[in-house]
Every structure is written in structure tokens, then in C-alpha cells.
């Protein structure tokens, strides 16, 4: 049975996403239909588990970027809709895999699939969605798009392995962290944006510009996410504040606090993050140390810097409704509270 896949109300995501939502509204309806069709399987667990995550909401930001960038480049076919649908399947697959690797219990305020169906099923259904994504990319019939997305898939997997190696390791540097989020998060943003120029066979400088836009937008998005885990509102985040802390994730607020802290403070981070020995009050102490060393503020500042690079990347395109919408996405990612 078909179901409507909910998008978050633009009033809840802020006014800055409205230009993008209005630009791609008709195409999003087509994406919903494709997702419903491609998430079907005779294996009963597959659609049940897939829809558990697909139906949980979210902004569909990555597929909307693919749609908007195609429109920016003057694309007039319908391959951008199938490309965007496949991008959403890739993203959903990575979320299923992420939750297994991170041993996460909740996502967007709901139990993760792994908590309901187990790790093995989550990984395998993620693989199914990834396979469906690449079948759609093949159907689009664009070798450049297929090449971009294949590279992104490999890069994302590398990022997962890099993050696993860095887990609970307080000696992780800022450069290490940026390499991880560049692979894990920014790669799909970058591929989604570049696909618009690839579909229309635009000049290399335009493809490069959209690749840079997506990459730097993705870096800014993840930096803000990591800062909000310590500075956000749990009722709006869709998860509890401090989830990253409890899972021992090495993110930039932790890295900066550790580097800037005293030897006694570093012992605190080693106990809580490296050893996983967390007691009542430790999260509050962690946030206090981050505020003391301005680690959260610095993380937001890094995000603003990458947002500025993303905006500059769009400068080669003439002013248009599409360009304005893509610039507003930057403001949304930097300024969001959830």
C-alpha cells in the first residue's frame, strides 16, 4: 500500500528553506512515488524496515539539492527526478549503516531500525537500498552521473572506516576529523549538487563549482550538527542532547576542548570518551568545558567559513530563482536550530 512520505513543515525548518521547497515541490511528489515503488520487495522485512526510516520525516535536503542544481543548469528532462530519488536511497542506506556502526538507539526521536530488527537486517536492507539506488542511476543513462555517484559511494564507505578507526580516540586531530566528515557527509552533498551539471553536460568549471558548493555546504552542515549535539534543543533535534558524548564520538567540540584543556581536563575526556566511563553530571561538565574553551563557538565559526566558500562557489552562475534558493540553503544550514 502506498504511503505519503512526510516532509518536515517549512514553518518548522525556518523560512530559509521555503524558496528551495517551492522550487522543487512538483518534483518532490514524483520522488515520493518513485521511492514508494522502489522500496517494494517480496521479502516482507525489507519494505517494513526501509519505511521505518524513510517515513520518519527529514528535510530531503540532498535530493532537493540534486533537483535545484539541475534546474540551475537548465536541465529540461526527467532524469533529475530519478537521480534525486536515488540520492535519497543512498542517504537512507548510509543512515542504516551508521546506526549499526555507532550502536545508536534513536534517530529523529524514534527507535533505530537496528533496535527493532537487529544489526544484520539493518545492514542488509541498507545494501538493498544502495543496490536500488544504482539501478536508478543506470536507468538515468548518464555515465558522468553514474561515475560521480560511484565515487561518492566508495568515499562514504571510506569515511565510515575512518570514523571507526577514530572512535573514542582523543588523539584525533582536527584534520583527521575534517577528513572523516568530508568523506561521510560532504561527499554525498557534493555528488548531489554536481549531478545537476553532469546531467546537462555543462562546462567543467560549472561542474567544479557545484561540486565545491555541495562539499562545503556538507562540511558546514555536519559541523553545525556536531555543535548542536551539545548546544541544541533536544525537542527540536529529534534526539537527546549529548548523544555523541554518550556514544564516544570524536567531534570537533571534543577535539578543541581536549586540545585547549589542562592535563586534568584531558583526563576527564580520556575517562568519558576513550574509556566510556560516564557518570551523572559528566555531560554537564563536558558542556561546561566546551563553553570555557569556546569549542562550540569555534565549531559554529568553522561552519560559517565553509558556508562562505559554498556561497562563493555559486558566484559564476547568473542571478536566478534557483541560485537564490541554493544560497538560502546555506543560510538555513548555518542558522538552523535542529
Protein Blocks (a to p, Z undefined) as FASTA:
>chain_A
ZZddddddfklnojklmmmmmmmmmmmmmmmmmmmmmmgcfblklmmmmmmmmmngpjhl
mmmmmmmmmmmnopabfmlmmmmmmmmmmmmmmmmmmmmmnopabeghiacfklmnojkl
mmmmmmmmmmmmmmmmmmnopaklmmmmmmmmmmmmmmmmmmmmmgopakbcfklmmmmm
mmmmmmmmmmmmmmmmmmnopafklmmmmmmmmmmmmmmmmmmmmmmmmmmcfklnopae
hklmmnopacfklmmmmmmmcfklmmmmmmmmmnopacehklmmmmmmmmmnommmmmmm
mmmmmmmmmmmmmmmpccdfklmmmmmmmmmmmmpcZZ
